[in-house]
Amino acid sequence: MNYSMKAGGKRLRPLLMQETCRLFAGEVLPSVVPFMAAIEMIHTSSLVHDDLPCMDDDALRRGRPTNHKVYGEATAVLAGDALLTAAFEWMLDPSVTLPPQRVLEAAGVLARAAGAQGMVGGQVLDMAGEGHAMGLTEVEELQRLKTGALIRAAAEMGCVLAGGTQEQLQAVCRYAERIG
């Protein structure tokens, strides 16, 4: 888990969540930090799984050997699974001092974005597209789910955790969808 989490990267999703929270709360709320870590854990878990031989079979990630090349396939699968689970442990930790409704709503946003309606669904489309040309609509849907869902979730969670209004939430989602 640590090997993959410490591999570097842009950390775009946590930064987007942080700055969205700052926009609507006027500051970065300390209790948002576990949510920032959680979204990065889920993103990293997807990279660990994506690199496996049954998916993209990549040997390098960010200039380093991939998790399964260093620790073996079984450990890589388990590391990815553990990162996914740890993300929810961090968000739902009793020490988080935000209103419970905001915590639950933000955790739900991330669960939907990471699952079949989001990142995992995008990976399924990616795997189904192997070996044949995909049309523009298919590629856009794949990217909306595989990459865009977590980007949208980051901004959406920042707004939810800051206590943003429905109007602000809709605007943030439109903005983030265009990034993703």
N, CA and C atoms as an extended XYZ file, in Angstrom:
540
Properties=species:S:1:pos:R:3:atomname:S:1:resname:S:1:resid:I:1 pbc="F F F"
N         0.839       -1.191        0.000 N   MET     1
C         0.000        0.000        0.000 CA  MET     1
C         0.879        1.247        0.000 C   MET     1
N         1.847        1.285        0.897 N   ASN     2
C         2.729        2.447        0.990 CA  ASN     2
C         3.557        2.626       -0.276 C   ASN     2
N         4.024        1.517       -0.839 N   TYR     3
C         4.835        1.594       -2.049 CA  TYR     3
C         4.081        2.346       -3.143 C   TYR     3
N         2.834        2.013       -3.343 N   SER     4
C         2.052        2.658       -4.403 CA  SER     4
C         1.609        4.065       -4.018 C   SER     4
N         1.251        4.267       -2.771 N   MET     5
C         0.817        5.606       -2.336 CA  MET     5
C         1.954        6.617       -2.402 C   MET     5
N         3.171        6.176       -2.195 N   LYS     6
C         4.318        7.080       -2.174 CA  LYS     6
C         5.006        7.199       -3.528 C   LYS     6
N         4.364        6.703       -4.577 N   ALA     7
C         4.980        6.709       -5.902 CA  ALA     7
C         4.949        8.076       -6.572 C   ALA     7
N         4.356        9.041       -5.934 N   GLY     8
C         4.310       10.382       -6.523 CA  GLY     8
C         3.003       10.612       -7.250 C   GLY     8
N         3.017       11.530       -8.169 N   GLY     9
C         1.816       11.878       -8.913 CA  GLY     9
C         1.417       13.315       -8.634 C   GLY     9
N         0.431       13.764       -9.343 N   LYS    10
C         0.012       15.166       -9.278 CA  LYS    10
C        -0.833       15.481       -8.053 C   LYS    10
N        -1.545       14.503       -7.527 N   ARG    11
C        -2.464       14.702       -6.404 CA  ARG    11
C        -3.547       15.726       -6.755 C   ARG    11
N        -3.979       15.679       -8.008 N   LEU    12
C        -4.990       16.609       -8.507 CA  LEU    12
C        -6.295       16.507       -7.726 C   LEU    12
N        -6.765       15.308       -7.469 N   ARG    13
C        -8.054       15.134       -6.817 CA  ARG    13
C        -8.077       15.723       -5.400 C   ARG    13
N        -7.080       15.407       -4.551 N   PRO    14
C        -7.096       16.030       -3.227 CA  PRO    14
C        -6.980       17.559       -3.289 C   PRO    14
N        -6.173       18.067       -4.205 N   LEU    15
C        -6.053       19.528       -4.332 CA  LEU    15
C        -7.356       20.167       -4.775 C   LEU    15
N        -8.040       19.526       -5.699 N   LEU    16
C        -9.328       20.045       -6.158 CA  LEU    16
C       -10.341       20.049       -5.007 C   LEU    16
N       -10.340       18.991       -4.205 N   MET    17
C       -11.236       18.931       -3.051 CA  MET    17
C       -10.883       20.036       -2.055 C   MET    17
N        -9.607       20.184       -1.771 N   GLN    18
C        -9.151       21.202       -0.820 CA  GLN    18
C        -9.570       22.596       -1.258 C   GLN    18
N        -9.345       22.921       -2.513 N   GLU    19
C        -9.634       24.275       -2.979 CA  GLU    19
C       -11.132       24.525       -3.145 C   GLU    19
N       -11.894       23.492       -3.453 N   THR    20
C       -13.349       23.645       -3.495 CA  THR    20
C       -13.878       23.894       -2.089 C   THR    20
N       -13.350       23.167       -1.128 N   CYS    21
C       -13.739       23.387        0.267 CA  CYS    21
C       -13.391       24.813        0.684 C   CYS    21
N       -12.193       25.262        0.340 N   ARG    22
C       -11.770       26.621        0.696 CA  ARG    22
C       -12.701       27.653        0.074 C   ARG    22
N       -13.115       27.408       -1.159 N   LEU    23
C       -13.992       28.334       -1.865 CA  LEU    23
C       -15.307       28.539       -1.120 C   LEU    23
N       -15.890       27.453       -0.616 N   PHE    24
C       -17.218       27.541       -0.010 CA  PHE    24
C       -17.213       27.684        1.516 C   PHE    24
N       -16.114       27.289        2.167 N   ALA    25
C       -16.045       27.418        3.629 CA  ALA    25
C       -15.215       28.626        4.053 C   ALA    25
N       -14.478       29.197        3.109 N   GLY    26
C       -13.616       30.320        3.437 CA  GLY    26
C       -12.269       29.907        3.985 C   GLY    26
N       -12.104       28.615        4.195 N   GLU    27
C       -10.850       28.049        4.695 CA  GLU    27
C       -10.865       26.555        4.399 C   GLU    27
N        -9.701       25.926        4.522 N   VAL    28
C        -9.649       24.479        4.418 CA  VAL    28
C        -9.945       23.922        5.800 C   VAL    28
N       -11.021       23.213        5.911 N   LEU    29
C       -11.408       22.621        7.193 CA  LEU    29
C       -10.480       21.442        7.499 C   LEU    29
N        -9.883       21.397        8.683 N   PRO    30
C        -8.967       20.292        9.005 CA  PRO    30
C        -9.594       18.907        8.824 C   PRO    30
N       -10.876       18.778        9.063 N   SER    31
C       -11.533       17.471        8.939 CA  SER    31
C       -11.726       17.030        7.490 C   SER    31
N       -11.358       17.866        6.539 N   VAL    32
C       -11.442       17.469        5.128 CA  VAL    32
C       -10.227       16.637        4.727 C   VAL    32
N        -9.140       16.741        5.479 N   VAL    33
C        -7.901       16.036        5.139 CA  VAL    33
C        -8.109       14.522        4.988 C   VAL    33
N        -8.841       13.832        5.888 N   PRO    34
C        -9.058       12.403        5.671 CA  PRO    34
C        -9.792       12.095        4.359 C   PRO    34
N       -10.646       12.989        3.919 N   PHE    35
C       -11.367       12.798        2.659 CA  PHE    35
C       -10.423       12.990        1.471 C   PHE    35
N        -9.502       13.927        1.619 N   MET    36
C        -8.495       14.141        0.584 CA  MET    36
C        -7.618       12.889        0.451 C   MET    36
N        -7.213       12.336        1.592 N   ALA    37
C        -6.416       11.101        1.565 CA  ALA    37
C        -7.236        9.952        0.980 C   ALA    37
N        -8.499        9.895        1.331 N   ALA    38
C        -9.355        8.796        0.872 CA  ALA    38
C        -9.486        8.775       -0.641 C   ALA    38
N        -9.691        9.930       -1.254 N   ILE    39
C        -9.857        9.928       -2.706 CA  ILE    39
C        -8.553        9.540       -3.396 C   ILE    39
N        -7.428        9.915       -2.795 N   GLU    40
C        -6.141        9.516       -3.373 CA  GLU    40
C        -5.901        8.025       -3.178 C   GLU    40
N        -6.351        7.472       -2.057 N   MET    41
C        -6.239        6.023       -1.846 CA  MET    41
C        -7.035        5.265       -2.899 C   MET    41
N        -8.232        5.738       -3.175 N   ILE    42
C        -9.065        5.054       -4.174 CA  ILE    42
C        -8.450        5.199       -5.563 C   ILE    42
N        -7.971        6.376       -5.892 N   HIS    43
C        -7.309        6.557       -7.184 CA  HIS    43
C        -6.101        5.625       -7.300 C   HIS    43
N        -5.293        5.554       -6.241 N   THR    44
C        -4.115        4.695       -6.262 CA  THR    44
C        -4.503        3.223       -6.357 C   THR    44
N        -5.567        2.826       -5.669 N   SER    45
C        -6.004        1.427       -5.763 CA  SER    45
C        -6.367        1.072       -7.200 C   SER    45
N        -6.975        2.029       -7.900 N   SER    46
C        -7.343        1.763       -9.298 CA  SER    46
C        -6.110        1.625      -10.181 C   SER    46
N        -5.061        2.381       -9.876 N   LEU    47
C        -3.823        2.270      -10.655 CA  LEU    47
C        -3.137        0.932      -10.405 C   LEU    47
N        -3.119        0.496       -9.152 N   VAL    48
C        -2.526       -0.808       -8.816 CA  VAL    48
C        -3.244       -1.907       -9.582 C   VAL    48
N        -4.563       -1.869       -9.581 N   HIS    49
C        -5.327       -2.893      -10.295 CA  HIS    49
C        -5.187       -2.750      -11.808 C   HIS    49
N        -5.176       -1.535      -12.306 N   ASP    50
C        -5.063       -1.292      -13.744 CA  ASP    50
C        -3.742       -1.826      -14.311 C   ASP    50
N        -2.688       -1.809      -13.504 N   ASP    51
C        -1.368       -2.259      -13.953 CA  ASP    51
C        -1.240       -3.777      -14.014 C   ASP    51
N        -2.166       -4.516      -13.410 N   LEU    52
C        -2.063       -5.976      -13.340 CA  LEU    52
C        -2.070       -6.628      -14.728 C   LEU    52
N        -1.470       -7.806      -14.846 N   PRO    53
C        -1.442       -8.501      -16.143 CA  PRO    53
C        -2.826       -8.741      -16.752 C   PRO    53
N        -3.848       -8.930      -15.933 N   CYS    54
C        -5.193       -9.170      -16.460 CA  CYS    54
C        -5.846       -7.890      -16.972 C   CYS    54
N        -5.242       -6.738      -16.706 N   MET    55
C        -5.777       -5.456      -17.185 CA  MET    55
C        -4.821       -4.910      -18.253 C   MET    55
N        -4.039       -3.892      -17.908 N   ASP    56
C        -3.133       -3.277      -18.884 CA  ASP    56
C        -1.738       -3.886      -18.899 C   ASP    56
N        -1.409       -4.675      -17.899 N   ASP    57
C        -0.118       -5.360      -17.797 CA  ASP    57
C         1.059       -4.389      -17.944 C   ASP    57
N         1.065       -3.363      -17.112 N   ASP    58
C         2.152       -2.391      -17.140 CA  ASP    58
C         3.256       -2.799      -16.179 C   ASP    58
N         4.500       -2.581      -16.605 N   ALA    59
C         5.660       -2.907      -15.779 CA  ALA    59
C         6.148       -1.698      -14.996 C   ALA    59
N         5.801       -0.489      -15.469 N   LEU    60
C         6.248        0.737      -14.810 CA  LEU    60
C         5.076        1.664      -14.545 C   LEU    60
N         5.154        2.363      -13.433 N   ARG    61
C         4.173        3.397      -13.083 CA  ARG    61
C         4.977        4.535      -12.469 C   ARG    61
N         4.895        5.705      -13.082 N   ARG    62
C         5.627        6.884      -12.593 CA  ARG    62
C         7.118        6.611      -12.454 C   ARG    62
N         7.652        5.880      -13.432 N   GLY    63
C         9.090        5.626      -13.482 CA  GLY    63
C         9.601        4.546      -12.550 C   GLY    63
N         8.703        3.851      -11.860 N   ARG    64
C         9.097        2.781      -10.940 CA  ARG    64
C         8.392        1.490      -11.325 C   ARG    64
N         8.980        0.351      -10.974 N   PRO    65
C         8.274       -0.906      -11.235 CA  PRO    65
C         6.902       -0.891      -10.546 C   PRO    65
N         5.911       -1.434      -11.238 N   THR    66
C         4.564       -1.469      -10.688 CA  THR    66
C         4.506       -2.397       -9.467 C   THR    66
N         3.457       -2.244       -8.685 N   ASN    67
C         3.284       -2.994       -7.450 CA  ASN    67
C         3.406       -4.496       -7.689 C   ASN    67
N         2.741       -4.995       -8.714 N   HIS    68
C         2.778       -6.451       -8.930 CA  HIS    68
C         4.149       -6.936       -9.387 C   HIS    68
N         4.938       -6.070       -9.991 N   LYS    69
C         6.299       -6.457      -10.390 CA  LYS    69
C         7.214       -6.556       -9.170 C   LYS    69
N         6.946       -5.744       -8.158 N   VAL    70
C         7.762       -5.744       -6.947 CA  VAL    70
C         7.295       -6.800       -5.947 C   VAL    70
N         5.974       -6.890       -5.743 N   TYR    71
C         5.435       -7.718       -4.659 CA  TYR    71
C         4.657       -8.943       -5.124 C   TYR    71
N         4.420       -9.073       -6.410 N   GLY    72
C         3.637      -10.192       -6.926 CA  GLY    72
C         2.185       -9.801       -7.128 C   GLY    72
N         1.519      -10.546       -7.989 N   GLU    73
C         0.139      -10.216       -8.352 CA  GLU    73
C        -0.823      -10.291       -7.162 C   GLU    73
N        -0.728      -11.337       -6.372 N   ALA    74
C        -1.668      -11.498       -5.255 CA  ALA    74
C        -1.542      -10.336       -4.273 C   ALA    74
N        -0.329       -9.958       -3.954 N   THR    75
C        -0.131       -8.846       -3.021 CA  THR    75
C        -0.631       -7.545       -3.624 C   THR    75
N        -0.434       -7.356       -4.917 N   ALA    76
C        -0.927       -6.141       -5.574 CA  ALA    76
C        -2.452       -6.072       -5.511 C   ALA    76
N        -3.127       -7.172       -5.778 N   VAL    77
C        -4.590       -7.194       -5.681 CA  VAL    77
C        -5.018       -6.828       -4.261 C   VAL    77
N        -4.369       -7.437       -3.287 N   LEU    78
C        -4.725       -7.181       -1.888 CA  LEU    78
C        -4.386       -5.752       -1.482 C   LEU    78
N        -3.281       -5.215       -1.966 N   ALA    79
C        -2.926       -3.820       -1.666 CA  ALA    79
C        -3.984       -2.878       -2.232 C   ALA    79
N        -4.410       -3.117       -3.464 N   GLY    80
C        -5.463       -2.296       -4.065 CA  GLY    80
C        -6.765       -2.406       -3.287 C   GLY    80
N        -7.129       -3.620       -2.911 N   ASP    81
C        -8.350       -3.818       -2.116 CA  ASP    81
C        -8.245       -3.112       -0.763 C   ASP    81
N        -7.094       -3.219       -0.124 N   ALA    82
C        -6.908       -2.605        1.194 CA  ALA    82
C        -6.941       -1.079        1.102 C   ALA    82
N        -6.391       -0.514        0.033 N   LEU    83
C        -6.461        0.943       -0.145 CA  LEU    83
C        -7.904        1.394       -0.306 C   LEU    83
N        -8.674        0.661       -1.060 N   LEU    84
C       -10.075        0.993       -1.261 CA  LEU    84
C       -10.831        0.977        0.072 C   LEU    84
N       -10.602       -0.057        0.854 N   THR    85
C       -11.266       -0.181        2.150 CA  THR    85
C       -10.779        0.885        3.133 C   THR    85
N        -9.482        1.132        3.146 N   ALA    86
C        -8.914        2.138        4.058 CA  ALA    86
C        -9.490        3.519        3.779 C   ALA    86
N        -9.796        3.803        2.535 N   ALA    87
C       -10.377        5.108        2.198 CA  ALA    87
C       -11.650        5.349        2.996 C   ALA    87
N       -12.488        4.344        3.098 N   PHE    88
C       -13.747        4.503        3.832 CA  PHE    88
C       -13.503        4.525        5.339 C   PHE    88
N       -12.497        3.792        5.809 N   GLU    89
C       -12.140        3.880        7.222 CA  GLU    89
C       -11.747        5.311        7.582 C   GLU    89
N       -10.940        5.935        6.743 N   TRP    90
C       -10.467        7.296        7.022 CA  TRP    90
C       -11.626        8.284        7.025 C   TRP    90
N       -12.503        8.192        6.039 N   MET    91
C       -13.611        9.144        5.960 CA  MET    91
C       -14.593        8.987        7.113 C   MET    91
N       -14.803        7.758        7.537 N   LEU    92
C       -15.832        7.484        8.539 CA  LEU    92
C       -15.261        7.352        9.946 C   LEU    92
N       -14.038        7.795       10.150 N   ASP    93
C       -13.413        7.758       11.465 CA  ASP    93
C       -14.190        8.667       12.419 C   ASP    93
N       -14.462        8.202       13.623 N   PRO    94
C       -15.222        9.017       14.583 CA  PRO    94
C       -14.569       10.351       14.940 C   PRO    94
N       -13.276       10.489       14.700 N   SER    95
C       -12.613       11.750       15.036 CA  SER    95
C       -12.899       12.869       14.029 C   SER    95
N       -13.520       12.544       12.892 N   VAL    96
C       -13.890       13.575       11.926 CA  VAL    96
C       -14.952       14.466       12.571 C   VAL    96
N       -14.682       15.761       12.606 N   THR    97
C       -15.540       16.683       13.362 CA  THR    97
C       -16.472       17.501       12.475 C   THR    97
N       -16.919       16.918       11.413 N   LEU    98
C       -17.891       17.576       10.542 CA  LEU    98
C       -19.286       17.058       10.858 C   LEU    98
N       -20.319       17.803       10.476 N   PRO    99
C       -21.680       17.302       10.692 CA  PRO    99
C       -21.862       15.926       10.032 C   PRO    99
N       -22.429       14.971       10.759 N   PRO   100
C       -22.568       13.599       10.238 CA  PRO   100
C       -23.236       13.527        8.864 C   PRO   100
N       -24.226       14.373        8.601 N   GLN   101
C       -24.901       14.333        7.300 CA  GLN   101
C       -23.934       14.661        6.168 C   GLN   101
N       -23.048       15.606        6.389 N   ARG   102
C       -22.048       15.958        5.368 CA  ARG   102
C       -21.078       14.807        5.146 C   ARG   102
N       -20.654       14.174        6.247 N   VAL   103
C       -19.730       13.041        6.154 CA  VAL   103
C       -20.359       11.917        5.341 C   VAL   103
N       -21.599       11.572        5.664 N   LEU   104
C       -22.282       10.492        4.953 CA  LEU   104
C       -22.497       10.834        3.482 C   LEU   104
N       -22.886       12.069        3.217 N   GLU   105
C       -23.109       12.474        1.832 CA  GLU   105
C       -21.800       12.415        1.038 C   GLU   105
N       -20.719       12.894        1.619 N   ALA   106
C       -19.424       12.873        0.924 CA  ALA   106
C       -18.947       11.436        0.689 C   ALA   106
N       -19.109       10.572        1.679 N   ALA   107
C       -18.722        9.164        1.516 CA  ALA   107
C       -19.563        8.509        0.422 C   ALA   107
N       -20.840        8.844        0.350 N   GLY   108
C       -21.699        8.316       -0.709 CA  GLY   108
C       -21.275        8.797       -2.086 C   GLY   108
N       -20.890       10.059       -2.184 N   VAL   109
C       -20.394       10.603       -3.454 CA  VAL   109
C       -19.192        9.786       -3.921 C   VAL   109
N       -18.265        9.547       -3.012 N   LEU   110
C       -17.057        8.808       -3.389 CA  LEU   110
C       -17.365        7.348       -3.718 C   LEU   110
N       -18.265        6.728       -2.972 N   ALA   111
C       -18.633        5.337       -3.253 CA  ALA   111
C       -19.217        5.205       -4.662 C   ALA   111
N       -20.111        6.110       -5.034 N   ARG   112
C       -20.710        6.055       -6.377 CA  ARG   112
C       -19.663        6.326       -7.456 C   ARG   112
N       -18.789        7.282       -7.212 N   ALA   113
C       -17.771        7.633       -8.211 CA  ALA   113
C       -16.757        6.512       -8.407 C   ALA   113
N       -16.494        5.738       -7.368 N   ALA   114
C       -15.502        4.674       -7.457 CA  ALA   114
C       -16.074        3.373       -8.010 C   ALA   114
N       -17.369        3.193       -7.934 N   GLY   115
C       -17.976        1.909       -8.272 CA  GLY   115
C       -18.402        1.761       -9.719 C   GLY   115
N       -19.417        0.929       -9.906 N   ALA   116
C       -19.896        0.581      -11.243 CA  ALA   116
C       -20.439        1.777      -12.005 C   ALA   116
N       -20.931        2.792      -11.284 N   GLN   117
C       -21.457        3.998      -11.935 CA  GLN   117
C       -20.343        4.968      -12.305 C   GLN   117
N       -19.109        4.647      -11.920 N   GLY   118
C       -17.991        5.561      -12.138 CA  GLY   118
C       -16.748        4.841      -12.605 C   GLY   118
N       -15.700        4.923      -11.786 N   MET   119
C       -14.371        4.444      -12.158 CA  MET   119
C       -14.353        2.973      -12.581 C   MET   119
N       -14.970        2.100      -11.807 N   VAL   120
C       -14.974        0.674      -12.160 CA  VAL   120
C       -15.739        0.464      -13.466 C   VAL   120
N       -16.865        1.145      -13.615 N   GLY   121
C       -17.605        1.047      -14.876 CA  GLY   121
C       -16.775        1.511      -16.056 C   GLY   121
N       -15.989        2.549      -15.871 N   GLY   122
C       -15.095        3.019      -16.934 CA  GLY   122
C       -14.027        2.006      -17.272 C   GLY   122
N       -13.512        1.328      -16.247 N   GLN   123
C       -12.506        0.293      -16.498 CA  GLN   123
C       -13.121       -0.867      -17.270 C   GLN   123
N       -14.376       -1.197      -16.966 N   VAL   124
C       -15.066       -2.255      -17.712 CA  VAL   124
C       -15.169       -1.864      -19.190 C   VAL   124
N       -15.554       -0.617      -19.456 N   LEU   125
C       -15.618       -0.145      -20.849 CA  LEU   125
C       -14.251       -0.180      -21.503 C   LEU   125
N       -13.218        0.177      -20.752 N   ASP   126
C       -11.852        0.152      -21.273 CA  ASP   126
C       -11.466       -1.272      -21.674 C   ASP   126
N       -11.763       -2.217      -20.802 N   MET   127
C       -11.426       -3.620      -21.107 CA  MET   127
C       -12.249       -4.139      -22.283 C   MET   127
N       -13.513       -3.749      -22.363 N   ALA   128
C       -14.371       -4.190      -23.463 CA  ALA   128
C       -13.910       -3.602      -24.791 C   ALA   128
N       -13.250       -2.451      -24.752 N   GLY   129
C       -12.779       -1.804      -25.967 CA  GLY   129
C       -11.459       -2.338      -26.487 C   GLY   129
N       -10.818       -3.215      -25.716 N   GLU   130
C        -9.542       -3.781      -26.147 CA  GLU   130
C        -9.715       -4.519      -27.475 C   GLU   130
N        -8.818       -4.246      -28.395 N   GLY   131
C        -8.791       -4.993      -29.644 CA  GLY   131
C        -9.703       -4.477      -30.740 C   GLY   131
N       -10.448       -3.410      -30.496 N   HIS   132
C       -11.251       -2.837      -31.571 CA  HIS   132
C       -11.346       -1.318      -31.399 C   HIS   132
N       -11.562       -0.660      -32.516 N   ALA   133
C       -11.649        0.799      -32.492 CA  ALA   133
C       -12.941        1.228      -31.794 C   ALA   133
N       -12.820        2.247      -30.990 N   MET   134
C       -13.981        2.790      -30.289 CA  MET   134
C       -14.342        4.116      -30.935 C   MET   134
N       -15.630        4.398      -30.994 N   GLY   135
C       -16.095        5.671      -31.517 CA  GLY   135
C       -15.911        6.773      -30.494 C   GLY   135
N       -16.069        8.003      -30.931 N   LEU   136
C       -15.898        9.152      -30.057 CA  LEU   136
C       -16.826        9.092      -28.851 C   LEU   136
N       -18.074        8.733      -29.059 N   THR   137
C       -19.036        8.660      -27.961 CA  THR   137
C       -18.598        7.632      -26.922 C   THR   137
N       -18.097        6.486      -27.387 N   GLU   138
C       -17.629        5.441      -26.467 CA  GLU   138
C       -16.412        5.909      -25.664 C   GLU   138
N       -15.485        6.570      -26.339 N   VAL   139
C       -14.282        7.058      -25.661 CA  VAL   139
C       -14.651        8.135      -24.643 C   VAL   139
N       -15.564        9.023      -25.007 N   GLU   140
C       -15.993       10.064      -24.074 CA  GLU   140
C       -16.664        9.459      -22.840 C   GLU   140
N       -17.500        8.455      -23.029 N   GLU   141
C       -18.161        7.799      -21.897 CA  GLU   141
C       -17.137        7.085      -21.016 C   GLU   141
N       -16.197        6.397      -21.629 N   LEU   142
C       -15.132        5.717      -20.893 CA  LEU   142
C       -14.370        6.724      -20.029 C   LEU   142
N       -13.968        7.849      -20.621 N   GLN   143
C       -13.201        8.854      -19.883 CA  GLN   143
C       -14.050        9.540      -18.801 C   GLN   143
N       -15.331        9.761      -19.093 N   ARG   144
C       -16.230       10.368      -18.103 CA  ARG   144
C       -16.301        9.502      -16.850 C   ARG   144
N       -16.296        8.197      -17.050 N   LEU   145
C       -16.387        7.272      -15.923 CA  LEU   145
C       -15.023        6.962      -15.312 C   LEU   145
N       -14.093        6.512      -16.129 N   LYS   146
C       -12.818        6.012      -15.603 CA  LYS   146
C       -11.991        7.115      -14.950 C   LYS   146
N       -11.920        8.265      -15.555 N   THR   147
C       -11.112        9.372      -15.033 CA  THR   147
C       -11.985       10.472      -14.450 C   THR   147
N       -13.006       10.851      -15.170 N   GLY   148
C       -13.814       12.008      -14.795 CA  GLY   148
C       -14.624       11.835      -13.529 C   GLY   148
N       -15.054       10.620      -13.221 N   ALA   149
C       -15.917       10.421      -12.048 CA  ALA   149
C       -15.217       10.807      -10.749 C   ALA   149
N       -13.946       10.443      -10.608 N   LEU   150
C       -13.235       10.802       -9.377 CA  LEU   150
C       -12.872       12.285       -9.342 C   LEU   150
N       -12.655       12.880      -10.494 N   ILE   151
C       -12.386       14.317      -10.529 CA  ILE   151
C       -13.633       15.081      -10.104 C   ILE   151
N       -14.769       14.676      -10.647 N   ARG   152
C       -16.020       15.308      -10.234 CA  ARG   152
C       -16.274       15.081       -8.745 C   ARG   152
N       -16.036       13.859       -8.282 N   ALA   153
C       -16.262       13.541       -6.868 CA  ALA   153
C       -15.407       14.423       -5.961 C   ALA   153
N       -14.184       14.704       -6.357 N   ALA   154
C       -13.299       15.537       -5.532 CA  ALA   154
C       -13.909       16.912       -5.316 C   ALA   154
N       -14.348       17.539       -6.388 N   ALA   155
C       -14.939       18.871       -6.278 CA  ALA   155
C       -16.274       18.806       -5.544 C   ALA   155
N       -17.075       17.812       -5.862 N   GLU   156
C       -18.380       17.661       -5.225 CA  GLU   156
C       -18.221       17.453       -3.717 C   GLU   156
N       -17.275       16.609       -3.321 N   MET   157
C       -17.048       16.352       -1.897 CA  MET   157
C       -16.571       17.615       -1.178 C   MET   157
N       -15.697       18.395       -1.820 N   GLY   158
C       -15.240       19.639       -1.207 CA  GLY   158
C       -16.388       20.581       -0.924 C   GLY   158
N       -17.328       20.659       -1.856 N   CYS   159
C       -18.498       21.518       -1.686 CA  CYS   159
C       -19.419       20.975       -0.590 C   CYS   159
N       -19.677       19.683       -0.615 N   VAL   160
C       -20.546       19.053        0.388 CA  VAL   160
C       -19.960       19.236        1.790 C   VAL   160
N       -18.673       18.959        1.928 N   LEU   161
C       -18.041       19.040        3.243 CA  LEU   161
C       -17.992       20.469        3.772 C   LEU   161
N       -17.945       21.443        2.864 N   ALA   162
C       -17.943       22.853        3.258 CA  ALA   162
C       -19.342       23.360        3.569 C   ALA   162
N       -20.354       22.569        3.267 N   GLY   163
C       -21.727       22.999        3.509 CA  GLY   163
C       -22.283       23.863        2.399 C   GLY   163
N       -21.795       23.658        1.169 N   GLY   164
C       -22.274       24.431        0.026 CA  GLY   164
C       -23.749       24.211       -0.256 C   GLY   164
N       -24.352       25.162       -0.949 N   THR   165
C       -25.765       25.081       -1.314 CA  THR   165
C       -25.949       24.152       -2.514 C   THR   165
N       -27.200       23.800       -2.811 N   GLN   166
C       -27.499       22.969       -3.981 CA  GLN   166
C       -27.056       23.673       -5.268 C   GLN   166
N       -27.274       24.971       -5.336 N   GLU   167
C       -26.869       25.742       -6.520 CA  GLU   167
C       -25.343       25.706       -6.682 C   GLU   167
N       -24.621       25.867       -5.590 N   GLN   168
C       -23.156       25.799       -5.644 CA  GLN   168
C       -22.697       24.403       -6.043 C   GLN   168
N       -23.347       23.390       -5.505 N   LEU   169
C       -23.003       22.007       -5.815 CA  LEU   169
C       -23.199       21.725       -7.303 C   LEU   169
N       -24.293       22.174       -7.870 N   GLN   170
C       -24.545       21.971       -9.303 CA  GLN   170
C       -23.484       22.665      -10.146 C   GLN   170
N       -23.097       23.880       -9.761 N   ALA   171
C       -22.075       24.622      -10.506 CA  ALA   171
C       -20.722       23.917      -10.420 C   ALA   171
N       -20.382       23.436       -9.231 N   VAL   172
C       -19.113       22.734       -9.045 CA  VAL   172
C       -19.078       21.457       -9.877 C   VAL   172
N       -20.180       20.735       -9.907 N   CYS   173
C       -20.235       19.494      -10.682 CA  CYS   173
C       -20.068       19.770      -12.175 C   CYS   173
N       -20.729       20.807      -12.677 N   ARG   174
C       -20.565       21.173      -14.100 CA  ARG   174
C       -19.115       21.521      -14.403 C   ARG   174
N       -18.509       22.301      -13.534 N   TYR   175
C       -17.095       22.678      -13.694 CA  TYR   175
C       -16.204       21.438      -13.725 C   TYR   175
N       -16.353       20.575      -12.733 N   ALA   176
C       -15.489       19.399      -12.611 CA  ALA   176
C       -15.689       18.418      -13.768 C   ALA   176
N       -16.904       18.302      -14.260 N   GLU   177
C       -17.151       17.407      -15.408 CA  GLU   177
C       -16.366       17.864      -16.629 C   GLU   177
N       -16.164       19.145      -16.767 N   ARG   178
C       -15.412       19.660      -17.908 CA  ARG   178
C       -13.906       19.433      -17.736 C   ARG   178
N       -13.454       19.393      -16.500 N   ILE   179
C       -12.049       19.050      -16.244 CA  ILE   179
C       -11.824       17.573      -16.558 C   ILE   179
N       -12.733       16.746      -16.038 N   GLY   180
C       -12.585       15.292      -16.163 CA  GLY   180
C       -12.701       14.813      -17.575 C   GLY   180
